Amino acid sequence: MRATLALLLVAAVSIPVAAPLAAQSLPKVEEASITDLQAMMKGGKASSEAITRAYLARIAAMDRKGPSLRAVIAVNPDAQAQARAADARRKAGTSLGALDGVPLLIKDNIETKDPVPTTAGSLALKDNLTGRDAPVVALLRAQGAVILGKTNLSEWANIRSSRSISGWSAVGGQVKNPYALDRTPCGSSSGTGSAIAASFAAAGLGTETDGSVVCPSSINGLAGLKPTIGMVSRTHVVPISHSQDTPGPMARSVRDVALLFSSMVGADPADAATAGAAARAQDYAAPLAGASLNGVRIAVLRPDMTDDLARSFDAALAVLKNQGAVLVDVERPKLDGLGEAEFAVLLTELKADLNSYLATTPAAVTTRTLADVIAFNKANAAAEMPFFAQETFEAAQKTNGLDDPEYLGARAKSKRLAGKDGIDALLAKADAKILVEPSYGAAWLIDPVYGDQYNGPSSSELPAVSGYPNLTVPMGLVRGLPVGLSFIGPAFTEQNLLNAGYVYEQASKARRAPRYLAQADAGPGAAGVR
């Protein structure tokens, strides 16, 4: 099976990534933050063009060679021209903002107007060259960001099958975890997680429906923010669910997450959920320097976990307490039927939302409905379904639309259980504004036979279903594999979470850079490791 997997992954159809660049002196970008890059450019130590070339060289050396992370589906052929334009603006004294000249990577279910398709990892969208920016990308571009390329992902954002392999797509192949190459990068923003951990860019965009920013951030040693629904536009993002989908920033530090998030918030007339977002647009990074946890009440949720992960969590709680936080233990209430109700919502909205999106794609895209995609996958099964099928797609196709009473009841139930009866109740019981718990266990083995093996805690469900924000911050390593600490709050409390996460991050210094080991120690006691 391993030999078969290797052959299939090598044969996976992908858009060429960066060709090797001519030997030259390039700036050091490994582990560089957005602030570091801006300091290089402002100080004249490196231009945006040189920084962009350094990232392209790193991708060329490591994404298909070396550890062969397969984290990048395509580099943007216009990236260096964008970088030169940023350099010209800086020279003229007309810099656009904190992201001007900073190369970013974008998950390949988010459209950019650059000459690369938006595929969601599927061969059905290999010709999806729309020539348009998703509004969230347009906001980043307006701040001068260089769109370096598109990242690989779990195909169709991991919704095609319950037996999927996180990080695998027909277009991009299998993403690897840079901490241990035999371990999952988690889905569906797996390519962004792996790429940013490996310093292919300073930061990048993922998307989440339930766990797809938080899990790859946690498992790849990153900070990642799943924002409140309505803070960031979803227009021109290949959808699953308008109730739960959102883009989110991923980076190696909380400050970089805050800088990126500050440029993403905004109202979009085409996305009704964002109607109030303009009033919430602000600099989310500026308050971090003065942030404090002194006297802040934090609810603590202790899920079932292995001894190793529990020790890491206890150490994180000690850091919070030493920073002045008041910790109050709470127990998760019984929320019977939450998972079933959420899944019913996702199935119905997947069909409706994907059909609406596909109808807007260029004529070259011949799959115009979910039914067309299902037929395409069957006709191209050797390439599209070598490891797992599409039973979730097929179940979604059988749903009865957004007016279906069963769907409407499931949405009302899931939102109540996750919000009022879930997070709201937990915070009220502790008289707290923030809830903390482990984000996930550590990375499991990439397994082409049985698919993903989610065995361990997960912080994503309640904030994903309620639409509330969830910030994960590195909590150190368990047997060489990263784990994260989640900060969760009510709707539109991103600043509180970023402040708390920043204080914890600065006090703990828990993050460690990846070492690209061939395999991890999976001995007894490994947290969430199968």
N, C-alpha and C positions, 0 to 999 in steps of 0.2 A: 504493500500500500504506500509506503514512503517513497519508493521509486516511482510509482504511478503519480503520486502527488507532485513530485519534483518535475516530472515531464510535463504534466498539465500546467503547472505554474509557469514554467519556462515558455510554454506554448501560448499562454494567455495573450490575447490581442491587447496591445496597449499602444498609446500614442507615444512616440519617441520623447524621452526626457533629454536633459541637457547633454550635448556632446562635450567631450573634454575641451577645456579652454587652453589657450596657449600658455606655456609656462611664464609666470611673471610673479612679482611680489604682490601678494594680496593681503588685505587686512585680516586679522584674526577675528572670526565671527563666532567661533565655538563658545557657547554659553553667554554670548553678548546679549544684553538687554536692549530694549528700545531706547532707554536713557543712554546706555553706552554708545549705541550707534549714533544718536543725535550729538553726543559729545564729540565723537570722531569727526562728524561732518562740520559741526560748528567750529571745532578747533583746527580744522584744516588737515587733520591726520589721514582722513580717507574721504573720498567722494561717495555719493550714493551709487554711482556707476561701479566703482571699485568694490563696494560692499555687495552689490548685486552680483557682480562677477564672482566674488568669493563664495557666496551661497550657491551659485550655479556650479562652481567647481566642486563644492562639497557634495551636492546632489549627484553630479556625474561620477564622483569617486565612490559613493556609498549606497546609492539607491538601487543600482543594477549591478554594481561591483562590490567588493569588500563584503560587508554584512548583508548586502542585497536586501534592504528594508522594504522595497517596493511601496514606499509611502507616497510617492508622487506619481500621479497619472500623466501629467503633462506640464512642462514648463511653458511659460508665456514667451513667444518670440518677440513680443514688444516690450519685455521687461527692461532691457537695457536702454531703450529709447525713453521709457518713462523715467528711469533713473537719471538720464542725462538732462531731461526737462526739469527734474527736481534740483539738480546741481545748478542749472541756469537760473532758476528762481532764487536759490540761496545766494548766488553771486550777485543778483540784482536787488537783493534785500526784500524779496516778496515771498518769503516762505509761507506755506499755507497752514502750518500747524504742527502739532506734536508728532504726527506721522509722516511729515513730508520727507520723502526719500527713503522711507523705511520699507524694506521688502516684506510682504505678507503672503501667506499661502491660504487658499480658499478651498473648502471642501467641494468636491465635484458634483454636488447636487444644488449648488448655488450658482446662478448664471453670472458671467462676466461678459462684457462686450468684446473682449480680446479674441483673437483668432484661434480659439480652442473650443471644442464642443463641451457642453454640460451633459454628462452621460449617466449620472447616478450609478456608475459602474456597469451599466448594462449595454450590450451590443445593440439593443433596440434603439438606443439614443446616440449611437456613434456619429450621426449626422446632425445632431442638435446644436448647430451653430446659430444662435439667436441674434447675435449682434447687439444685445441689450445687457445692461447691468441690472442685477437685482438692486432695489433701492438701498439695501444695507451696504452693498459694494459701492454704489454711487456715493454714499456718504464717506466711505473710507477714501475713495479716489478724490473727493473734494478736499480732503485733508492732505492730499499729496502722496498717499500710500502707493508704493510700487506693487503691482499685482504680479508676484513672482511666478505663480503657477497654480495648478489644481491638485488637490490631494486625493489619493485613493480612499475607498470607503467600503463598508459592507454593502453589497449590491442592494439597490433600492432602499438604502438606509435600514437594512436588516429586517424588513417587513415581509419578505417573500415567503419565508418558511420558519417554523419554530425549531427546525433542526439545522439552522445555518451555521456557518463558520464565520465568526467576527473577523472582519478585515479582508474577506475574500470577495473579489468581483471578477466577472468575465473579462472586463476591460483591463483591469490593473493587476490581477493575480492576488497573491496572499501577502498582506502587510505583516511585518514582523515587529516584535517588541524589542527595542534597542537595549533593554536591560538583560534579556535572555531570549535569544532568537528562536527558541522552540516554544515560546509562550505567546498567548494571545495579546494583541494590542487593544482588544475590546472594541465593540461597535457602538454606533456605526461610524463615528468620526475617528476611525482607527488610523487612517492615513495622517490626519492632522495631528493626532496624539503622538504617533511615532516620529513624524517629521520634525515637530517642534522640540521634542525631547532630544532628537539627534542634531539640533541646531541647523536645520535646513532653512530656517527663517527665525526671526525673533519671536513671532507670534502668528496665530492663524485663526480662521473661523471653522467651527464645527456647527452641527445642528443637533438638536435633541427633540425626541418625542417622549421617550422615557429612558434616560440613562446614557444617551449617546454623546453628550458632552462630559458628564460627570464620570462615567466609567473609563473612557480612554484617557481622560486627564488623570484620574487617580492611578490607573494601572501603568501609565507611562511617566509618572513622577512630575505631573504638571499641576498648576492652578487652572481651574476652569469654572466659568460661571454659566449656569443655565438661568437666563433672566426670567422675570415675570412675563407671562403672556401679555402682549400689548406694548412692550417696551421697544421691540425690534421688529421691523417689517418682515413678512414672509413671502411677499410678492416675488415671483420668478425664482422661487426655491421649489425644487421637485418635492411634492408634498406627501405626507401620510395623513395628518390630522390637523385641521384648523383649530381644534380645541387644545392641542398640546404641542404642536411644532413651534420651534423657535431657533434661530441662529444664536450662537453663543461664542464668546472669546475664549481662547486657550493660549496659555503662555507659560513660561518657566517661573514667573513670579506674580504675586498678587498685584503689584503696581502695574506691570505690563497688561494684565487683564483689565485693570481699571482704565488705563490709557486707551486701550482698544475699545472697551465698552463705551467710553465717553463719546467716541466718534460713531457709534452704531445706533444710538437712541434717536428716534425721530418719528413723526407722524407720516403716514402713507395713506392717501385717499383710497387706494385700492385695497387696503387692509383695514377693515373697520375696527379691529381690536386695538389699533394704535392711535385712535382718535385723540387720546389725552397725552400721548408721548412727548409732544413738543414741550409741554410744561415741565416735563421731568428731565429734559436734556440739560446736562451740566457737566462740569469737570469732576468726575468721580475719583480721580487720582489725587487732586489737590488736598482733600482733607486727611489723607492717610498719614501724613507726617505728624499730625497732632492727635491721632487716634489713641484711645485708651480703653481698657477693659475694667478700670477701677470701679467697683460697685455694680457692674453690669451683671444682671441675672441671666443665667444660661441654663436651659433645660437640657438634661443629659439622657439620651436614649441608649440603652445597652442591649443590642440584639444578641442573639446567639452567635458566638464566634470562637475560633480556636484560641488556645492559650497564648500563642505568639502574637496574634492580632490584639488580643485583650491587653497584653503588656504594652504594646505600642499605643493603644487607646488610653490606657491609664497614664502613661507618660505624657501624652498630649493634654489630658485633663489637668495634670499637675502643672504644666506650663500655663494653662489658662488661669488656674487658681493663683499661681505665683504672680500673674499679671493683674490680680485684683478681682477677677471674676467670681461671682457667687454661683456655685454649681448646685443644681437641684435635680436629683434623679426622678425620672418619670418612666411609666410603663406604657408601651403602645397599646391603645385600646383595641378590642376586637372589632374588626371592620369587615364583617362577613359579606362576601359578594363583591368586594372592591375589584379584584382582579378580573372576574368575569364581566363586570359592568364596563371596566376600562376596555377590555378586548372587544366587546360589542361595539363600543364607540369607534375604536380604531378601524374595525372592519368596514363599518358603514361610511365613515369619512374618507377612508382610503379610496374606495370606489368613486365617490362623488368628487373628491378633491383632485385625484389623479386624472380622472376624465376631463375635468375643467382645465387642468394644466396642459395635458397633451393636446387639447384643442388649440392651444396658442403656439405650438411649436412650428418650425418651418415645414414646408411641404415635403422636404426630403425625409422627414421623420414619418414613416408609414404606419407606425403603431399609434393610432389616434385615441384609443380607449384602453382600459384595463383588459377587456376581452381580447383586444389585439395583442397586448403584451403577453398574455397567457398563451395565445396561439403561436406567437413568435418564439417563446421559450420552448414550446413543444417541438417546433420545427427545427430548432437549433439546440436540441437537448445536449449534444455532446460538448458544446462550448459553454452553454448557459447552466446546465444542471448536472455537472459531473459528480457532485458530492451530495446535494440536497435538492429537493423538489420545490413546488410552489403551492403547497396546500393552503397557505394563508391567503395568497392571491385568489385562489379558487373559492375560498370561503367568502372573501370580500365581494366577489362577483355575484354571489347569491343574495346579497343584502338588498333591502327594499327602499333605500333612499333616505334623505334627511327629514322627511315628513313622517317616517315610520314611527308609530307610538312606542314600539319596543326600543328603538334607538333613543328617542327623546327621554324615555324613562331611565335608560341606562346612563345617559349623560347627566341627568339630574342626580341620580343616585351616586355615581362615581365622584362627582364634584363635591357633594355633601359629605361623603365618607372621608375623602382625602383632605378637604378643607375644614369645614365646621366641626365635624366629628373627629378629625385627625389632627392636623398641625395646630389649628386654632385651639382645640381642647388641650393638647399637650402644653402649649405655651401658657394658656390660662391657668392650668393646674399649677404650674411653676411660677406664675406671675413673671414670666420672662418674655423677652423680645426675640431671642435666638434659641434655636434648637441645634445641638451637635450630636453627631453619631459617626461611626466609621462609614466612609463612602462606599467601599466595596472591600472584599477580600483581595488577596494578591492574584496575579495572573495565572490562569490554568493553561494546560497544554493545548496547543493547536491540534485539533483532532478531526481529521477528514472522515472518520467513520461515524462517530457519535455527535459531532458538532460541538457547540458551546456547552460547557459544563459549569453553569453558574452555581457554585456551591460556596456559600458564604453570605455575609450581610450585603444589603444594598440600600442606599439612602434615596434612591431616585423616585420611587413610585409615588409617594405622597406629594412632593412638590411638583412632579410632572403632571399628575392628574388634576391637582388643585390649580395649577398655573402659577404657583409660588416660586420664588427664586431659590437656588441651591448653588452654593459656592464650595468647591472642593479645593483643599490646600494640601501639599505633600506632608505626610506624617512619618516619613522615614522609610526604611526598608525592612521587610520581613524575609529572611533567608535570601537576601539580595534582590528582592522584588518590591517595587514601590507599593505603598498603600496611602490612602488619603483620608482627611478629616473633613466632613461636611458641615457647613454652617447654613442653616435653613431658617427662613423667616416668612412673615406674611407678605402679601403682594406689595410690590414697589418699595421694598426695604433693602434694595441692593447696597446702598451706602453703608447701612449698619453691618451687613455681612462682610463687605470688603474691609471695613475698618477692623472688625474682629479678626478676620482672616489675616490681615496684614500684621496686626499685633502678634498673633500666634506665630506667623511665619518668621518675623524678625527675632522673636525670642527663642524659637525652637531651632532655627537653622537646620531643619530636618531633611531638606531635599539633598539628594546626591545625584551627580551626573551619571549617565549610563556608561557601561563598560563593554557592551556588545558581546557578552558571553554566549558561547554556543548553546549552553543549557544552564538551567538554574538548579540549585539544590532542592529537590522535592522530598527530602527526608521527613520523618515523623514530626508533626507539629507545625508544618508549613501552613500559613494562614490562607484559607481559600484555595489551596493548591491541590490539585488532584494527581 
